[in-house]
C-alpha cells in the first residue's frame, strides 16, 4: 500500500523504485507523517515547499541530503527550530554565530552530527568532498552572503 502523499516513483520500464534523498527530500509533518517531495530543482523549490507544508508551522521538518565539492558561499539561519546536520562522507566544518553573539567551529566526519540551534547563523567549509543529511525546521529560513 502506498504511503500517504507518495509520489509514484517508477523507472523507464514501469518498475517501482525507491526515491533517492539527494533528489527527492522528505517532509516530516504533523501527526508523525512522512511525505515524499517532488524532485529538488534549486532555490525556487523551497518557496513551493513552503506553500505545500507551511501549515505545519515550526513542527514541520525537511529531511534532505546534499553532496558538496566546495565550501558554502552563503550563511543561513533557521529561526523556528534546531537543524541537525549529519555527515555521511567526507569532512564538514560548520561555522556557527549564535544569537547571544558567541561563535563556534564544529568539525564532523562520517556518522557524526552537529546541531544548529534556532537563530544560529551557520555556513560550512568542505575539505575535498562531503555529503550531509539535514533535518531542518525551515519555516522562516534566512540567508546572507558569506
The first five atom37 places (N, CA, C, CB, O) and aatype in JSON, in Angstrom:
{
  "aatype": [20, 20, 20, 20, 20, 20, 20, 20, 20, 20, 20, 20, 20, 20, 20, 20, 20, 20, 20, 20, 20, 20, 20, 20, 20, 20, 20, 20, 20, 20, 20, 20, 20, 20, 20, 20, 20, 20, 20, 20, 20, 20, 20, 20, 20, 20, 20, 20, 20, 20, 20, 20, 20, 20, 20, 20, 20, 20, 20, 20, 20, 20, 20, 20, 20, 20, 20, 20, 20, 20, 20, 20, 20, 20, 20, 20, 20, 20, 20, 20, 20, 20, 20, 20, 20, 20, 20, 20, 20, 20, 20, 20, 20, 20, 20, 20, 20, 20, 20, 20, 20, 20, 20, 20, 20, 20, 20, 20, 20, 20, 20, 20, 20, 20, 20, 20, 20, 20, 20, 20, 20, 20, 20, 20, 20, 20, 20, 20, 20, 20, 20, 20, 20, 20, 20, 20, 20, 20, 20, 20, 20, 20, 20, 20, 20, 20],
  "atom_mask": [
    [1, 1, 1, 1, 1],
    [1, 1, 1, 1, 1],
    [1, 1, 1, 1, 1],
    [1, 1, 1, 1, 1],
    [1, 1, 1, 1, 1],
    [1, 1, 1, 1, 1],
    [1, 1, 1, 1, 1],
    [1, 1, 1, 1, 1],
    [1, 1, 1, 1, 1],
    [1, 1, 1, 1, 1],
    [1, 1, 1, 1, 1],
    [1, 1, 1, 1, 1],
    [1, 1, 1, 1, 1],
    [1, 1, 1, 1, 1],
    [1, 1, 1, 1, 1],
    [1, 1, 1, 1, 1],
    [1, 1, 1, 1, 1],
    [1, 1, 1, 1, 1],
    [1, 1, 1, 1, 1],
    [1, 1, 1, 1, 1],
    [1, 1, 1, 1, 1],
    [1, 1, 1, 1, 1],
    [1, 1, 1, 1, 1],
    [1, 1, 1, 1, 1],
    [1, 1, 1, 1, 1],
    [1, 1, 1, 1, 1],
    [1, 1, 1, 1, 1],
    [1, 1, 1, 1, 1],
    [1, 1, 1, 1, 1],
    [1, 1, 1, 1, 1],
    [1, 1, 1, 1, 1],
    [1, 1, 1, 1, 1],
    [1, 1, 1, 1, 1],
    [1, 1, 1, 1, 1],
    [1, 1, 1, 1, 1],
    [1, 1, 1, 1, 1],
    [1, 1, 1, 1, 1],
    [1, 1, 1, 1, 1],
    [1, 1, 1, 1, 1],
    [1, 1, 1, 1, 1],
    [1, 1, 1, 1, 1],
    [1, 1, 1, 1, 1],
    [1, 1, 1, 1, 1],
    [1, 1, 1, 1, 1],
    [1, 1, 1, 1, 1],
    [1, 1, 1, 1, 1],
    [1, 1, 1, 1, 1],
    [1, 1, 1, 1, 1],
    [1, 1, 1, 1, 1],
    [1, 1, 1, 1, 1],
    [1, 1, 1, 1, 1],
    [1, 1, 1, 1, 1],
    [1, 1, 1, 1, 1],
    [1, 1, 1, 1, 1],
    [1, 1, 1, 1, 1],
    [1, 1, 1, 1, 1],
    [1, 1, 1, 1, 1],
    [1, 1, 1, 1, 1],
    [1, 1, 1, 1, 1],
    [1, 1, 1, 1, 1],
    [1, 1, 1, 1, 1],
    [1, 1, 1, 1, 1],
    [1, 1, 1, 1, 1],
    [1, 1, 1, 1, 1],
    [1, 1, 1, 1, 1],
    [1, 1, 1, 1, 1],
    [1, 1, 1, 1, 1],
    [1, 1, 1, 1, 1],
    [1, 1, 1, 1, 1],
    [1, 1, 1, 1, 1],
    [1, 1, 1, 1, 1],
    [1, 1, 1, 1, 1],
    [1, 1, 1, 1, 1],
    [1, 1, 1, 1, 1],
    [1, 1, 1, 1, 1],
    [1, 1, 1, 1, 1],
    [1, 1, 1, 1, 1],
    [1, 1, 1, 1, 1],
    [1, 1, 1, 1, 1],
    [1, 1, 1, 1, 1],
    [1, 1, 1, 1, 1],
    [1, 1, 1, 1, 1],
    [1, 1, 1, 1, 1],
    [1, 1, 1, 1, 1],
    [1, 1, 1, 1, 1],
    [1, 1, 1, 1, 1],
    [1, 1, 1, 1, 1],
    [1, 1, 1, 1, 1],
    [1, 1, 1, 1, 1],
    [1, 1, 1, 1, 1],
    [1, 1, 1, 1, 1],
    [1, 1, 1, 1, 1],
    [1, 1, 1, 1, 1],
    [1, 1, 1, 1, 1],
    [1, 1, 1, 1, 1],
    [1, 1, 1, 1, 1],
    [1, 1, 1, 1, 1],
    [1, 1, 1, 1, 1],
    [1, 1, 1, 1, 1],
    [1, 1, 1, 1, 1],
    [1, 1, 1, 1, 1],
    [1, 1, 1, 1, 1],
    [1, 1, 1, 1, 1],
    [1, 1, 1, 1, 1],
    [1, 1, 1, 1, 1],
    [1, 1, 1, 1, 1],
    [1, 1, 1, 1, 1],
    [1, 1, 1, 1, 1],
    [1, 1, 1, 1, 1],
    [1, 1, 1, 1, 1],
    [1, 1, 1, 1, 1],
    [1, 1, 1, 1, 1],
    [1, 1, 1, 1, 1],
    [1, 1, 1, 1, 1],
    [1, 1, 1, 1, 1],
    [1, 1, 1, 1, 1],
    [1, 1, 1, 1, 1],
    [1, 1, 1, 1, 1],
    [1, 1, 1, 1, 1],
    [1, 1, 1, 1, 1],
    [1, 1, 1, 1, 1],
    [1, 1, 1, 1, 1],
    [1, 1, 1, 1, 1],
    [1, 1, 1, 1, 1],
    [1, 1, 1, 1, 1],
    [1, 1, 1, 1, 1],
    [1, 1, 1, 1, 1],
    [1, 1, 1, 1, 1],
    [1, 1, 1, 1, 1],
    [1, 1, 1, 1, 1],
    [1, 1, 1, 1, 1],
    [1, 1, 1, 1, 1],
    [1, 1, 1, 1, 1],
    [1, 1, 1, 1, 1],
    [1, 1, 1, 1, 1],
    [1, 1, 1, 1, 1],
    [1, 1, 1, 1, 1],
    [1, 1, 1, 1, 1],
    [1, 1, 1, 1, 1],
    [1, 1, 1, 1, 1],
    [1, 1, 1, 1, 1],
    [1, 1, 1, 1, 1],
    [1, 1, 1, 1, 1],
    [1, 1, 1, 1, 1],
    [1, 1, 1, 1, 1],
    [1, 1, 1, 1, 1]
  ],
  "atom_positions": [
    [[0.85, -1.17, 0.0], [0.0, 0.0, 0.0], [0.9, 1.24, 0.0], [-0.97, -0.01, 1.23], [1.81, 1.32, 0.83]],
    [[0.68, 2.18, -0.88], [1.49, 3.39, -0.94], [1.31, 4.24, 0.31], [1.15, 4.2, -2.18], [0.26, 4.2, 0.96]],
    [[2.34, 5.02, 0.63], [2.28, 5.95, 1.76], [1.39, 7.13, 1.38], [3.69, 6.44, 2.16], [1.24, 7.46, 0.21]],
    [[0.81, 7.76, 2.4], [0.01, 8.96, 2.17], [0.87, 9.99, 1.44], [-0.52, 9.54, 3.52], [1.99, 10.28, 1.87]],
    [[0.37, 10.54, 0.36], [1.1, 11.55, -0.38], [2.26, 11.01, -1.2], [1.6, 12.58, 0.56], [3.06, 11.8, -1.71]],
    [[2.37, 9.7, -1.32], [3.51, 9.1, -2.02], [3.51, 9.49, -3.48], [3.48, 7.57, -1.89], [2.5, 9.38, -4.18]],
    [[4.66, 9.93, -3.93], [4.86, 10.24, -5.34], [5.16, 8.92, -6.03], [6.03, 11.28, -5.56], [5.87, 8.08, -5.47]],
    [[4.63, 8.71, -7.21], [4.83, 7.47, -7.94], [6.22, 7.47, -8.55], [3.74, 7.29, -9.03], [6.47, 8.16, -9.54]],
    [[7.13, 6.69, -7.98], [8.49, 6.58, -8.49], [8.61, 5.3, -9.31], [9.54, 6.6, -7.33], [8.54, 4.2, -8.77]],
    [[8.78, 5.46, -10.62], [8.94, 4.31, -11.5], [10.08, 4.58, -12.47], [7.63, 4.0, -12.27], [10.35, 5.72, -12.83]],
    [[10.75, 3.51, -12.88], [11.81, 3.68, -13.87], [11.19, 3.66, -15.27], [12.9, 2.56, -13.73], [9.97, 3.59, -15.41]],
    [[12.03, 3.73, -16.3], [11.52, 3.82, -17.68], [10.8, 2.56, -18.12], [12.65, 4.12, -18.63], [10.13, 2.56, -19.16]],
    [[10.94, 1.47, -17.35], [10.26, 0.21, -17.69], [8.96, 0.04, -16.9], [11.18, -0.97, -17.43], [8.28, -0.98, -17.03]],
    [[8.63, 1.05, -16.08], [7.41, 0.97, -15.28], [7.57, 0.24, -13.97], [6.34, 0.31, -16.08], [6.58, -0.03, -13.29]],
    [[8.8, -0.1, -13.59], [9.07, -0.79, -12.34], [9.17, 0.23, -11.21], [10.37, -1.63, -12.43], [9.86, 1.23, -11.33]],
    [[8.47, -0.04, -10.1], [8.53, 0.86, -8.95], [9.94, 0.89, -8.39], [7.54, 0.43, -7.86], [10.59, -0.15, -8.26]],
    [[10.41, 2.09, -8.06], [11.72, 2.26, -7.45], [11.58, 3.15, -6.23], [12.74, 2.85, -8.47], [10.62, 3.91, -6.11]],
    [[12.54, 3.06, -5.34], [12.52, 3.9, -4.14], [13.15, 5.25, -4.47], [13.28, 3.21, -2.97], [14.1, 5.32, -5.25]],
    [[12.62, 6.33, -3.88], [13.17, 7.66, -4.12], [14.56, 7.8, -3.51], [12.24, 8.73, -3.57], [14.9, 7.09, -2.56]],
    [[15.34, 8.71, -4.05], [16.68, 9.0, -3.56], [16.62, 10.31, -2.79], [17.73, 9.07, -4.74], [16.13, 11.31, -3.32]],
    [[17.11, 10.33, -1.57], [17.04, 11.51, -0.71], [17.78, 12.7, -1.31], [17.6, 11.19, 0.66], [17.43, 13.85, -1.04]],
    [[18.8, 12.45, -2.13], [19.53, 13.57, -2.74], [18.7, 14.29, -3.8], [20.82, 13.06, -3.37], [18.94, 15.47, -4.07]],
    [[17.75, 13.61, -4.39], [16.93, 14.26, -5.41], [15.52, 14.56, -4.93], [16.87, 13.4, -6.64], [14.89, 15.5, -5.41]],
    [[15.01, 13.77, -3.99], [13.63, 13.9, -3.51], [13.61, 13.95, -1.98], [12.75, 12.73, -4.03], [13.5, 12.91, -1.34]],
    [[13.72, 15.16, -1.39], [13.65, 15.27, 0.07], [12.34, 14.72, 0.62], [13.83, 16.72, 0.5], [11.41, 14.4, -0.13]],
    [[12.28, 14.63, 1.95], [11.09, 14.13, 2.63], [10.66, 15.19, 3.65], [11.36, 12.75, 3.34], [11.5, 15.78, 4.33]],
    [[9.36, 15.43, 3.74], [8.81, 16.34, 4.75], [8.28, 15.51, 5.91], [7.69, 17.25, 4.16], [7.46, 14.61, 5.71]],
    [[8.74, 15.81, 7.12], [8.2, 15.2, 8.34], [7.2, 16.19, 8.91], [9.33, 14.84, 9.39], [7.56, 17.29, 9.33]],
    [[5.93, 15.79, 8.93], [4.88, 16.73, 9.29], [4.13, 16.36, 10.55], [3.93, 16.85, 8.18], [4.48, 15.42, 11.27]],
    [[3.07, 17.13, 10.78], [2.22, 16.91, 11.94], [1.62, 15.51, 11.9], [1.11, 17.97, 12.01], [1.39, 14.95, 10.82]],
    [[1.36, 14.95, 13.05], [0.79, 13.61, 13.12], [1.77, 12.53, 12.73], [-0.42, 13.53, 12.24], [1.37, 11.44, 12.32]],
    [[3.07, 12.82, 12.87], [4.13, 11.85, 12.56], [4.06, 11.36, 11.12], [4.05, 10.66, 13.51], [4.31, 10.18, 10.85]],
    [[3.73, 12.25, 10.2], [3.67, 11.89, 8.79], [5.03, 12.08, 8.12], [2.61, 12.73, 8.06], [5.83, 12.91, 8.55]],
    [[5.28, 11.31, 7.09], [6.46, 11.43, 6.25], [5.96, 11.53, 4.81], [7.46, 10.21, 6.44], [5.36, 10.59, 4.29]],
    [[6.22, 12.68, 4.17], [5.66, 12.94, 2.85], [6.79, 13.13, 1.83], [4.73, 14.18, 2.88], [7.5, 14.13, 1.9]],
    [[6.97, 12.19, 0.9], [7.98, 12.37, -0.15], [7.7, 13.65, -0.94], [8.01, 11.15, -1.09], [6.54, 14.01, -1.17]],
    [[8.77, 14.32, -1.35], [8.65, 15.59, -2.04], [9.02, 15.46, -3.51], [9.53, 16.64, -1.38], [9.72, 14.53, -3.91]],
    [[8.54, 16.4, -4.32], [8.95, 16.42, -5.73], [10.46, 16.6, -5.84], [8.21, 17.54, -6.51], [11.11, 17.0, -4.88]],
    [[10.98, 16.33, -7.0], [12.42, 16.45, -7.22], [12.91, 17.86, -6.91], [12.77, 16.07, -8.66], [12.3, 18.85, -7.32]],
    [[14.03, 17.94, -6.18], [14.64, 19.23, -5.85], [15.15, 19.87, -7.13], [15.78, 19.06, -4.82], [15.85, 19.23, -7.92]],
    [[14.8, 21.16, -7.33], [15.14, 21.81, -8.59], [15.87, 23.14, -8.41], [13.89, 22.05, -9.39], [16.02, 23.9, -9.36]],
    [[16.33, 23.42, -7.2], [17.04, 24.67, -6.97], [16.33, 25.54, -5.96], [17.22, 25.44, -8.27], [15.36, 25.11, -5.33]],
    [[16.82, 26.75, -5.8], [16.36, 27.65, -4.74], [14.86, 27.92, -4.78], [17.11, 28.95, -4.82], [14.25, 28.07, -3.72]],
    [[14.25, 27.99, -5.96], [12.8, 28.22, -6.06], [11.99, 27.06, -5.48], [12.41, 28.44, -7.51], [10.84, 27.24, -5.09]],
    [[12.6, 25.89, -5.43], [11.92, 24.71, -4.88], [11.46, 24.97, -3.45], [12.85, 23.49, -4.92], [10.38, 24.53, -3.05]],
    [[12.28, 25.7, -2.68], [11.96, 25.95, -1.28], [10.68, 26.77, -1.12], [13.11, 26.67, -0.6], [9.91, 26.54, -0.18]],
    [[10.44, 27.71, -2.02], [9.21, 28.5, -1.94], [7.99, 27.6, -2.14], [9.23, 29.63, -3.0], [7.0, 27.73, -1.41]],
    [[8.06, 26.71, -3.1], [6.95, 25.78, -3.33], [6.79, 24.82, -2.15], [7.18, 24.99, -4.64], [5.67, 24.46, -1.78]],
    [[7.91, 24.41, -1.57], [7.86, 23.55, -0.37], [7.1, 24.26, 0.75], [9.31, 23.17, 0.11], [6.25, 23.66, 1.41]],
    [[7.42, 25.54, 0.96], [6.73, 26.32, 1.99], [5.23, 26.39, 1.75], [7.3, 27.71, 2.06], [4.44, 26.32, 2.69]],
    [[4.85, 26.54, 0.5], [3.42, 26.58, 0.16], [2.76, 25.23, 0.43], [3.24, 26.97, -1.32], [1.61, 25.18, 0.88]],
    [[3.49, 24.14, 0.16], [2.92, 22.81, 0.39], [2.77, 22.48, 1.86], [3.79, 21.76, -0.27], [1.81, 21.81, 2.25]],
    [[3.71, 22.93, 2.7], [3.76, 22.45, 4.08], [3.8, 23.53, 5.15], [4.95, 21.58, 4.24], [4.0, 23.22, 6.33]],
    [[3.62, 24.79, 4.76], [3.67, 25.89, 5.73], [2.67, 25.74, 6.86], [3.43, 27.18, 5.02], [2.91, 26.22, 7.97]],
    [[1.54, 25.08, 6.6], [0.52, 24.9, 7.63], [1.02, 24.05, 8.81], [-0.73, 24.26, 7.03], [0.42, 24.08, 9.88]],
    [[2.09, 23.3, 8.61], [2.66, 22.51, 9.71], [3.43, 23.38, 10.69], [3.58, 21.41, 9.16], [3.8, 22.92, 11.77]],
    [[3.67, 24.63, 10.32], [4.34, 25.57, 11.22], [5.73, 25.1, 11.63], [3.5, 25.79, 12.45], [6.4, 24.39, 10.88]],
    [[6.15, 25.5, 12.82], [7.52, 25.19, 13.25], [7.77, 23.71, 13.54], [7.84, 25.99, 14.48], [8.92, 23.3, 13.72]],
    [[6.72, 22.91, 13.59], [6.91, 21.47, 13.85], [7.26, 20.69, 12.59], [5.66, 20.89, 14.47], [7.72, 19.55, 12.69]],
    [[7.05, 21.26, 11.42], [7.41, 20.58, 10.17], [8.92, 20.53, 10.0], [6.76, 21.28, 8.97], [9.62, 21.48, 10.38]],
    [[9.43, 19.45, 9.44], [10.87, 19.29, 9.22], [11.11, 18.81, 7.8], [11.49, 18.3, 10.24], [10.4, 17.96, 7.28]],
    [[12.14, 19.39, 7.18], [12.58, 18.94, 5.87], [13.82, 18.08, 6.05], [12.87, 20.15, 4.92], [14.77, 18.48, 6.71]],
    [[13.79, 16.89, 5.47], [14.95, 15.99, 5.5], [15.51, 15.94, 4.09], [14.56, 14.54, 6.02], [14.82, 15.56, 3.14]],
    [[16.78, 16.35, 3.96], [17.4, 16.4, 2.64], [18.86, 15.93, 2.74], [17.33, 17.83, 2.06], [19.43, 15.86, 3.83]],
    [[19.44, 15.61, 1.59], [20.83, 15.2, 1.52], [21.5, 15.94, 0.37], [20.97, 13.66, 1.35], [20.96, 16.01, -0.74]],
    [[22.69, 16.48, 0.65], [23.43, 17.2, -0.38], [24.89, 16.75, -0.39], [23.34, 18.72, -0.14], [25.47, 16.45, 0.65]],
    [[25.45, 16.72, -1.58], [26.87, 16.43, -1.79], [27.55, 17.75, -2.13], [27.1, 15.35, -2.93], [27.07, 18.5, -2.98]],
    [[28.66, 18.03, -1.46], [29.38, 19.28, -1.66], [30.79, 19.0, -2.16], [29.43, 20.1, -0.36], [31.44, 18.05, -1.72]],
    [[31.25, 19.83, -3.08], [32.63, 19.74, -3.56], [33.4, 21.03, -3.28], [32.66, 19.42, -5.07], [34.56, 21.17, -3.65]],
    [[32.72, 21.97, -2.63], [33.38, 23.21, -2.25], [32.66, 23.8, -1.04], [33.4, 24.23, -3.43], [31.54, 23.4, -0.71]],
    [[33.32, 24.74, -0.38], [32.73, 25.4, 0.78], [31.52, 26.21, 0.36], [33.76, 26.3, 1.48], [31.4, 26.61, -0.8]],
    [[30.62, 26.45, 1.3], [29.41, 27.21, 1.02], [29.76, 28.66, 0.74], [28.41, 27.1, 2.19], [30.73, 29.19, 1.29]],
    [[28.98, 29.32, -0.11], [29.21, 30.72, -0.42], [28.2, 31.64, 0.27], [29.16, 30.94, -1.92], [28.1, 32.83, -0.04]],
    [[27.45, 31.06, 1.23], [26.47, 31.86, 1.96], [26.3, 31.32, 3.39], [25.1, 31.87, 1.22], [26.77, 30.23, 3.72]],
    [[25.64, 32.1, 4.2], [25.22, 31.71, 5.55], [23.72, 31.46, 5.5], [25.59, 32.81, 6.63], [23.03, 31.98, 4.63]],
    [[23.22, 30.66, 6.45], [21.78, 30.52, 6.6], [21.43, 30.44, 8.08], [21.27, 29.26, 5.84], [22.28, 30.15, 8.93]],
    [[20.15, 30.72, 8.37], [19.68, 30.72, 9.74], [18.22, 30.26, 9.75], [19.82, 32.12, 10.39], [17.41, 30.7, 8.94]],
    [[17.92, 29.36, 10.67], [16.56, 28.81, 10.8], [16.0, 29.25, 12.16], [16.57, 27.23, 10.68], [16.38, 28.69, 13.19]],
    [[15.1, 30.24, 12.19], [14.61, 30.75, 13.47], [13.62, 29.86, 14.19], [13.99, 32.07, 13.25], [13.43, 30.0, 15.4]],
    [[12.97, 28.93, 13.47], [11.86, 28.18, 14.05], [12.26, 26.95, 14.85], [10.93, 27.78, 12.97], [11.44, 26.41, 15.59]],
    [[13.51, 26.47, 14.72], [13.88, 25.26, 15.45], [15.28, 24.8, 15.11], [12.91, 24.15, 15.16], [15.94, 25.36, 14.24]],
    [[15.7, 23.77, 15.81], [17.03, 23.19, 15.6], [17.14, 22.59, 14.2], [17.31, 22.11, 16.66], [16.16, 22.15, 13.6]],
    [[18.38, 22.58, 13.71], [18.71, 21.84, 12.49], [19.77, 20.82, 12.87], [19.21, 22.81, 11.33], [20.78, 21.16, 13.49]],
    [[19.55, 19.57, 12.5], [20.53, 18.51, 12.71], [21.28, 18.31, 11.39], [19.85, 17.18, 13.19], [20.66, 18.13, 10.34]],
    [[22.61, 18.33, 11.45], [23.47, 18.11, 10.28], [24.24, 16.82, 10.54], [24.45, 19.34, 10.02], [25.02, 16.74, 11.49]],
    [[24.03, 15.82, 9.69], [24.69, 14.52, 9.82], [25.66, 14.36, 8.66], [23.65, 13.34, 9.85], [25.26, 14.43, 7.5]],
    [[26.92, 14.15, 8.97], [27.91, 13.93, 7.91], [27.87, 12.46, 7.51], [29.35, 14.35, 8.39], [28.02, 11.57, 8.35]],
    [[27.66, 12.21, 6.24], [27.61, 10.85, 5.71], [28.98, 10.42, 5.18], [26.55, 10.74, 4.6], [29.4, 9.28, 5.36]],
    [[29.67, 11.37, 4.52], [31.01, 11.08, 4.0], [31.81, 12.37, 3.96], [30.94, 10.43, 2.58], [31.24, 13.46, 3.91]],
    [[33.14, 12.23, 3.98], [34.0, 13.4, 3.95], [34.04, 14.1, 5.29], [33.53, 14.37, 2.88], [33.74, 13.5, 6.33]],
    [[34.43, 15.38, 5.26], [34.54, 16.19, 6.46], [33.88, 17.54, 6.21], [36.03, 16.38, 6.89], [34.1, 18.16, 5.17]],
    [[33.07, 17.97, 7.17], [32.39, 19.27, 7.09], [32.78, 20.08, 8.33], [30.83, 19.1, 6.99], [32.69, 19.57, 9.45]],
    [[33.2, 21.31, 8.14], [33.47, 22.2, 9.26], [32.41, 23.28, 9.27], [34.9, 22.82, 9.17], [32.35, 24.13, 8.38]],
    [[31.56, 23.25, 10.3], [30.47, 24.22, 10.43], [30.96, 25.41, 11.25], [29.22, 23.57, 11.1], [31.61, 25.25, 12.28]],
    [[30.63, 26.59, 10.78], [30.92, 27.83, 11.49], [29.58, 28.37, 11.97], [31.69, 28.88, 10.59], [28.67, 28.6, 11.17]],
    [[29.46, 28.57, 13.27], [28.19, 29.0, 13.86], [28.34, 30.35, 14.55], [27.68, 27.95, 14.85], [29.31, 30.59, 15.26]],
    [[27.37, 31.23, 14.33], [27.25, 32.5, 15.04], [25.92, 32.45, 15.79], [27.33, 33.75, 14.05], [24.85, 32.57, 15.18]],
    [[25.99, 32.28, 17.11], [24.79, 32.1, 17.93], [24.1, 33.43, 18.25], [25.14, 31.38, 19.22], [24.7, 34.49, 18.13]],
    [[22.85, 33.34, 18.64], [22.04, 34.52, 18.96], [22.69, 35.41, 20.02], [20.66, 34.09, 19.44], [22.56, 36.63, 19.97]],
    [[23.39, 34.78, 20.98], [23.99, 35.56, 22.07], [25.32, 36.2, 21.68], [24.21, 34.66, 23.27], [25.97, 36.83, 22.51]],
    [[25.72, 36.05, 20.4], [26.96, 36.65, 19.93], [28.17, 35.74, 19.99], [27.23, 37.87, 20.71], [29.21, 36.06, 19.42]],
    [[28.05, 34.61, 20.66], [29.16, 33.66, 20.71], [29.29, 32.93, 19.38], [28.97, 32.65, 21.87], [28.34, 32.87, 18.6]],
    [[30.48, 32.37, 19.13], [30.72, 31.64, 17.9], [31.27, 30.26, 18.22], [31.68, 32.41, 16.98], [31.79, 30.03, 19.31]],
    [[31.15, 29.37, 17.28], [31.69, 28.01, 17.44], [32.11, 27.49, 16.08], [30.64, 27.06, 18.11], [31.54, 27.86, 15.05]],
    [[33.1, 26.63, 16.09], [33.52, 25.9, 14.9], [33.43, 24.42, 15.25], [34.99, 26.3, 14.44], [34.05, 23.96, 16.21]],
    [[32.65, 23.69, 14.47], [32.39, 22.28, 14.74], [32.77, 21.48, 13.5], [30.89, 22.03, 15.14], [32.23, 21.73, 12.42]],
    [[33.68, 20.54, 13.64], [34.08, 19.68, 12.52], [33.49, 18.3, 12.73], [35.63, 19.61, 12.38], [33.65, 17.69, 13.79]],
    [[32.8, 17.8, 11.7], [32.18, 16.47, 11.78], [32.63, 15.61, 10.61], [30.65, 16.59, 11.8], [32.86, 16.11, 9.51]],
    [[32.75, 14.32, 10.87], [33.11, 13.34, 9.85], [32.01, 12.29, 9.75], [34.46, 12.67, 10.18], [30.96, 12.44, 10.37]],
    [[32.23, 11.25, 8.96], [31.2, 10.24, 8.71], [30.58, 9.69, 9.99], [31.79, 9.11, 7.91], [31.27, 9.24, 10.9]],
    [[29.25, 9.74, 10.03], [28.5, 9.22, 11.17], [28.35, 10.21, 12.31], [29.16, 8.0, 11.67], [27.6, 9.95, 13.25]],
    [[29.03, 11.33, 12.25], [28.94, 12.33, 13.32], [27.9, 13.39, 12.93], [30.32, 12.99, 13.59], [27.58, 13.58, 11.76]],
    [[27.38, 14.08, 13.96], [26.4, 15.11, 13.68], [26.65, 16.34, 14.54], [24.98, 14.58, 13.91], [27.34, 16.29, 15.55]],
    [[26.06, 17.44, 14.1], [26.09, 18.7, 14.85], [24.67, 19.26, 14.83], [27.12, 19.71, 14.24], [23.85, 18.9, 13.99]],
    [[24.41, 20.15, 15.78], [23.1, 20.8, 15.85], [23.3, 22.3, 15.71], [22.37, 20.45, 17.19], [24.1, 22.91, 16.43]],
    [[22.57, 22.89, 14.78], [22.5, 24.34, 14.65], [21.24, 24.78, 15.4], [22.46, 24.8, 13.12], [20.13, 24.55, 14.94]],
    [[21.42, 25.42, 16.57], [20.25, 25.85, 17.35], [19.43, 26.91, 16.61], [20.69, 26.39, 18.71], [19.93, 27.53, 15.67]],
    [[18.18, 27.12, 17.02], [17.35, 28.14, 16.39], [18.04, 29.5, 16.44], [15.97, 28.22, 17.07], [18.62, 29.86, 17.46]],
    [[17.97, 30.24, 15.34], [18.55, 31.57, 15.29], [20.04, 31.62, 15.11], [18.21, 32.28, 16.52], [20.62, 32.7, 15.11]],
    [[20.7, 30.47, 14.95], [22.14, 30.43, 14.74], [22.47, 30.54, 13.26], [22.74, 29.13, 15.33], [22.03, 29.71, 12.46]],
    [[23.24, 31.56, 12.91], [23.73, 31.67, 11.54], [24.83, 30.64, 11.36], [24.24, 33.12, 11.21], [25.67, 30.48, 12.24]],
    [[24.82, 29.94, 10.23], [25.83, 28.9, 10.01], [26.2, 28.79, 8.54], [25.33, 27.55, 10.53], [25.4, 29.09, 7.65]],
    [[27.42, 28.35, 8.32], [27.95, 28.08, 7.0], [28.89, 26.89, 7.14], [28.69, 29.35, 6.38], [29.12, 26.42, 8.25]],
    [[29.45, 26.41, 6.04], [30.32, 25.23, 6.12], [31.5, 25.33, 5.18], [29.53, 23.96, 5.81], [31.4, 25.84, 4.07]],
    [[32.62, 24.83, 5.67], [33.8, 24.62, 4.84], [33.87, 23.13, 4.55], [35.11, 25.14, 5.54], [33.63, 22.3, 5.43]],
    [[34.2, 22.8, 3.33], [34.26, 21.41, 2.88], [35.69, 21.09, 2.49], [33.28, 21.16, 1.69], [36.31, 21.8, 1.69]],
    [[36.22, 20.01, 3.05], [37.56, 19.54, 2.72], [37.44, 18.5, 1.6], [38.3, 18.94, 3.98], [37.16, 17.34, 1.87]],
    [[37.64, 18.92, 0.37], [37.53, 17.99, -0.77], [36.09, 17.78, -1.17], [38.16, 16.66, -0.43], [35.52, 18.57, -1.93]],
    [[35.5, 16.73, -0.66], [34.11, 16.38, -0.98], [33.45, 15.86, 0.28], [34.04, 15.31, -2.14], [34.07, 15.14, 1.07]],
    [[32.18, 16.21, 0.48], [31.44, 15.73, 1.64], [29.97, 15.62, 1.29], [31.64, 16.67, 2.86], [29.47, 16.34, 0.42]],
    [[29.28, 14.72, 1.98], [27.84, 14.56, 1.84], [27.22, 14.65, 3.22], [27.49, 13.2, 1.14], [27.72, 14.06, 4.18]],
    [[26.12, 15.39, 3.31], [25.45, 15.55, 4.59], [23.95, 15.38, 4.46], [25.76, 16.89, 5.18], [23.36, 15.65, 3.42]],
    [[23.35, 14.92, 5.55], [21.9, 14.86, 5.68], [21.5, 15.98, 6.62], [21.4, 13.44, 6.21], [22.13, 16.19, 7.66]],
    [[20.44, 16.7, 6.25], [19.98, 17.86, 7.01], [18.53, 17.64, 7.42], [20.14, 19.16, 6.18], [17.68, 17.33, 6.58]],
    [[18.25, 17.8, 8.7], [16.89, 17.73, 9.22], [16.6, 19.13, 9.74], [16.72, 16.61, 10.37], [17.11, 19.55, 10.78]],
    [[15.77, 19.85, 9.0], [15.66, 21.3, 9.16], [14.25, 21.76, 9.47], [16.15, 21.99, 7.93], [13.29, 21.35, 8.82]],
    [[14.15, 22.62, 10.49], [12.91, 23.38, 10.73], [13.02, 24.6, 9.83], [12.72, 23.77, 12.27], [13.58, 25.62, 10.24]],
    [[12.49, 24.52, 8.64], [12.76, 25.52, 7.61], [11.92, 26.77, 7.64], [12.61, 24.9, 6.32], [12.22, 27.72, 6.92]],
    [[10.87, 26.81, 8.45], [9.98, 27.95, 8.48], [10.75, 29.23, 8.81], [8.85, 27.72, 9.5], [11.41, 29.31, 9.85]],
    [[10.68, 30.22, 7.94], [11.33, 31.5, 8.18], [12.83, 31.54, 7.92], [11.1, 31.89, 9.56], [13.5, 32.49, 8.33]],
    [[13.37, 30.53, 7.23], [14.8, 30.49, 6.96], [15.27, 31.76, 6.25], [15.15, 29.27, 6.11], [14.6, 32.27, 5.35]],
    [[16.42, 32.26, 6.69], [17.03, 33.44, 6.08], [18.42, 33.06, 5.57], [17.11, 34.62, 7.09], [19.05, 32.14, 6.09]],
    [[18.89, 33.78, 4.55], [20.25, 33.59, 4.04], [20.93, 34.94, 3.9], [20.25, 32.84, 2.66], [20.27, 35.98, 3.84]],
    [[22.27, 34.9, 3.86], [23.05, 36.11, 3.61], [24.35, 35.67, 2.94], [23.33, 36.92, 4.94], [24.78, 34.54, 3.12]],
    [[24.97, 36.55, 2.18], [26.24, 36.19, 1.53], [27.33, 35.92, 2.57], [26.68, 37.3, 0.56], [27.3, 36.45, 3.68]],
    [[28.27, 35.11, 2.18], [29.39, 34.8, 3.08], [30.48, 35.82, 2.92], [29.95, 33.4, 2.81], [31.51, 35.74, 3.59]]
  ]
}
